[in-house]
Amino acid sequence: MQKHYCGTGEKKQEGSDEHIGESITRSLEDMKAMSDEMEKILAQIKNCPEPCCDGNVEISTSSGQKKRAPCPVLTSDCSHGKWIVQMLDKYVLDIMSGIGVPRRHLENFKSTRDEVFQREILTEIEKWQASGFLIFTGESGSGKSYGAALAVLKYLVKQVTNYLDRKTWETAVKAGNSVFWCTAAEITDDREIVSRAKREYLTVIDDLGGETDTPAAQAVLKSVILKRHDMMLPTILTTTLTMLDLDLRYGGCIAERLVEDIGNGGMIIECGDVSIRNIANEFCSADGNE
């Protein structure tokens, strides 16, 4: 009978469990070394490596391999970051359409004719932390409703904690489910709208004072405003009425609550008495004559 002896120096058979295990270990070690090297290279990137079209950068390893990795300095100021912000805004505009924000405001966001007004009003809107009442006052056509829509847009965008990660954009959808847009006239005509206007987390009441001038209609709106004030829910109002007008129309308690709210996170943004619709028309006319 022939005997076989296995010495310690015997070559391991290819395909054996032990050989496969060592191969896996070496592969993992190589991957770890590659990952560590890429991290070191990426850590050395301090400035935006434009041009960039996909948010990735190409780096060369010590072995001469070309690898692509997420840009470590990607921001909203670089070309790809700006593109992502534009996509997020478009994503949020779709949410706003479902909320019931008038289409004309959504279209205005895509227009360049309101850029100057948008920059000015944004400075004020950014100060509001979705606490208390945000009130837009001014004459008809001065941009109150547009400002309210812009405030909703910024509120939803702020819910996205990491705009570079599209998975987090879903938080804007969830926040949008608790936003309700309606006019004062609609509130006085429908009990379900009254209920939603009182309970939703963020409610926009557009054109306060534009409802039917009856004690019953004013009582309904008064109840909605007082309810939201008592529950400390963020609320956006647009109105052509001054505080004195509000006092006379809805009673002293409403004006008092709104003034009181200004010291607790609430704000009043005065849009003035100049119609941005006329400005927009003049801009478009001038642009067409050039």
C-alpha positions in Angstrom: 0.0 0.0 0.0 1.4 3.4 -1.0 1.4 6.0 1.8 1.1 9.7 1.3 2.6 12.2 3.8 1.6 15.9 4.1 4.5 18.1 5.1 4.1 21.6 6.4 5.6 23.1 3.3 3.1 21.3 1.0 1.5 23.7 -1.6 -2.2 24.2 -0.9 -4.4 22.9 -3.6 -6.1 25.7 -5.6 -9.8 25.7 -4.9 -9.5 24.3 -1.4 -11.3 26.1 1.4 -8.1 27.3 2.9 -6.9 28.7 -0.4 -10.2 30.5 -1.0 -10.1 32.0 2.4 -6.7 33.5 1.9 -7.7 34.9 -1.4 -10.7 36.6 0.1 -8.5 38.0 2.9 -6.0 39.4 0.4 -8.8 41.0 -1.6 -10.3 42.6 1.5 -6.9 44.0 2.5 -6.3 45.4 -1.0 -9.7 47.0 -1.0 -9.1 48.5 2.5 -5.7 49.9 1.3 -7.3 51.4 -1.8 -10.1 53.0 0.3 -7.6 54.5 2.7 -5.5 55.9 -0.1 -8.5 57.4 -1.8 -9.6 59.0 1.5 -6.2 60.6 1.9 -6.2 61.9 -1.7 -9.8 63.3 -1.3 -8.8 65.0 2.0 -6.2 67.0 0.1 -8.8 68.5 -2.2 -9.6 72.0 -0.8 -10.9 73.9 -3.9 -13.6 73.1 -6.4 -12.2 71.0 -9.2 -14.4 72.4 -11.9 -15.6 71.7 -14.5 -17.9 69.1 -12.9 -21.0 67.5 -14.5 -22.0 64.8 -12.0 -20.6 65.7 -8.6 -17.7 63.3 -8.8 -13.9 63.9 -9.2 -11.3 61.7 -10.9 -8.3 60.8 -8.9 -5.1 58.8 -9.6 -3.9 56.2 -7.1 -0.2 55.3 -6.5 -0.7 52.3 -8.8 -1.8 54.5 -11.6 -5.5 53.6 -11.5 -8.1 56.2 -12.3 -10.9 56.3 -9.8 -14.0 58.4 -9.5 -15.4 59.5 -6.1 -18.0 62.0 -4.7 -16.5 65.5 -4.7 -15.5 66.3 -1.1 -16.1 70.1 -1.6 -19.4 70.0 -3.4 -21.5 73.0 -2.4 -24.5 75.0 -3.6 -22.0 77.5 -5.1 -20.3 75.1 -7.6 -21.8 74.3 -11.0 -23.1 70.8 -10.0 -24.3 72.1 -6.6 -26.3 74.8 -8.3 -27.9 72.3 -10.6 -28.9 70.1 -7.6 -30.4 73.2 -5.9 -32.4 73.9 -9.1 -33.6 70.3 -9.2 -34.6 70.4 -5.6 -36.6 73.7 -6.2 -38.4 72.0 -9.1 -39.1 69.0 -6.9 -40.6 71.2 -4.2 -42.6 73.2 -6.8 -44.3 69.9 -7.8 -45.2 69.4 -4.1 -46.6 72.9 -3.9 -48.8 72.3 -6.9 -50.4 69.4 -5.0 -50.9 71.6 -1.9 -53.0 74.0 -4.0 -50.6 77.0 -4.4 -52.0 78.9 -7.4 -50.3 78.0 -10.6 -49.5 81.6 -11.5 -47.1 81.8 -8.5 -45.3 78.6 -9.5 -44.9 79.9 -13.0 -43.5 83.2 -11.6 -40.7 81.3 -9.8 -39.5 80.2 -13.3 -39.6 83.8 -14.7 -36.8 86.2 -14.5 -39.0 89.3 -14.4 -39.6 89.0 -10.6 -35.9 88.5 -9.7 -35.4 91.9 -8.1 -38.6 91.7 -6.0 -37.8 88.1 -5.1 -34.3 88.9 -3.8 -35.7 91.8 -1.7 -38.5 89.8 -0.2 -36.4 86.7 0.4 -34.2 88.8 2.7 -37.2 89.2 5.0 -38.7 85.7 4.5 -35.4 84.1 5.6 -35.8 85.8 9.0 -39.0 83.9 9.6 -38.4 80.6 11.4 -41.9 79.1 10.8 -43.1 80.3 14.2 -46.2 82.4 14.7 -47.9 84.5 12.0 -46.1 85.7 8.9 -48.3 88.5 7.5 -47.9 90.1 4.1 -49.6 93.5 3.7 -49.9 95.9 0.8 -52.0 97.0 -2.1 -53.5 94.7 -4.6 -50.9 93.3 -7.0 -48.0 94.3 -4.7 -46.7 90.7 -4.4 -48.3 89.5 -1.2 -49.5 86.1 -2.4 -46.3 85.7 -4.4 -44.4 86.3 -1.2 -46.5 83.8 0.7 -45.8 81.2 -2.0 -42.1 82.0 -1.8 -42.3 81.5 2.0 -43.9 78.1 1.5 -41.2 77.1 -1.0 -38.4 78.1 1.4 -40.1 76.3 4.3 -40.3 73.0 2.4 -36.7 73.3 1.1 -35.5 73.8 4.7 -36.9 70.5 5.6 -34.3 68.8 3.5 -31.3 68.4 5.8 -28.9 67.3 3.1 -29.9 68.5 -0.3 -27.0 66.5 -1.9 -28.7 63.2 -0.8 -31.8 62.8 -2.8 -33.1 60.2 -0.3 -33.6 63.1 2.1 -35.8 65.0 -0.3 -38.7 62.8 0.9 -38.9 64.9 4.1 -40.2 67.8 1.9 -43.0 65.6 0.7 -43.9 64.7 4.3 -43.8 68.4 5.4 -46.0 69.3 2.3 -48.7 66.9 3.5 -49.2 69.2 6.5 -49.3 72.5 4.5 -52.7 73.9 3.4 -53.3 76.8 1.1 -56.7 78.5 0.9 -58.3 81.9 0.5 -60.3 83.6 3.2 -63.4 83.4 0.9 -63.0 79.6 0.6 -62.8 79.2 4.4 -66.2 80.9 4.9 -67.9 78.7 2.3 -66.8 75.2 3.3 -66.8 73.5 6.8 -64.1 71.0 5.7 -61.9 73.8 4.7 -62.5 75.5 8.0 -61.5 72.3 9.8 -58.3 71.9 7.7 -57.4 75.6 8.1 -57.5 75.1 11.9 -55.6 71.8 12.2 -52.9 71.7 9.5 -49.4 72.4 10.8 -48.8 75.3 8.3 -51.8 77.1 6.8 -51.8 79.9 4.3 -54.9 82.2 4.3 -54.7 84.3 1.2 -56.6 87.6 0.8 -57.8 88.0 4.3 -60.6 90.7 4.0 -61.6 89.6 0.6 -64.4 87.3 1.9 -68.0 88.3 2.1 -68.5 91.2 4.4 -70.9 89.6 6.8 -70.8 88.9 10.6 -71.0 85.2 10.0 -68.1 85.1 7.6 -66.0 87.3 9.9 -66.8 85.1 12.9 -65.6 82.0 11.0 -62.3 83.6 10.1 -61.9 85.0 13.6 -62.3 81.5 15.0 -59.6 80.1 12.6 -57.1 82.8 13.5 -57.7 82.5 17.2 -57.5 78.7 17.1 -54.2 78.7 15.3 -52.8 81.4 17.6 -53.8 79.4 20.7 -52.2 76.3 19.3 -49.1 78.2 18.3 -49.2 76.9 14.7 -47.2 78.7 12.0 -49.6 80.7 9.8 -49.2 82.8 6.7 -51.7 85.6 6.0 -51.9 88.0 3.0 -54.2 91.0 3.3 -54.7 94.6 1.9 -55.9 95.5 5.4 -53.9 97.5 7.9 -53.9 96.5 11.6 -56.5 99.2 12.2 -58.7 97.7 9.5 -58.3 94.3 11.0 -59.3 95.6 14.3 -62.4 97.2 12.9 -63.4 94.2 10.8 -62.7 91.3 13.1 -62.6 92.9 16.5 -59.9 94.1 18.8 -58.8 90.6 20.0 -57.6 89.6 16.5 -55.3 92.7 16.0 -54.1 92.3 19.6 -53.2 88.6 19.1 -51.3 89.4 15.9 -49.4 92.3 17.4 -48.6 90.1 20.4 -47.4 87.4 18.1 -44.8 89.6 16.5 -42.8 89.4 19.7 -42.9 85.6 19.6 -41.5 84.8 16.2 -44.2 86.4 14.1 -43.5 89.0 11.4 -45.1 91.6 9.2 -43.7 92.1 5.7 -45.0 95.3 4.0 -45.1 94.8 0.2 -46.0 98.4 -0.4 -48.4 100.1 -2.7 -46.5 99.5 -6.1 -47.9 96.8 -8.3 -45.3 94.3 -9.3 -47.6 93.3 -12.1 -47.2 96.7 -13.7 -43.4 96.5 -13.1 -43.3 93.1 -14.7 -45.3 94.4 -17.8 -42.9 97.4 -18.1 -39.9 95.1 -17.8 -41.2 92.8 -20.5 -42.1 95.7 -22.8 -38.6 97.2 -22.4 -37.0 93.9 -22.9 -38.9 93.3 -26.1 -37.8 96.7 -27.5 -34.2 96.0 -27.1 
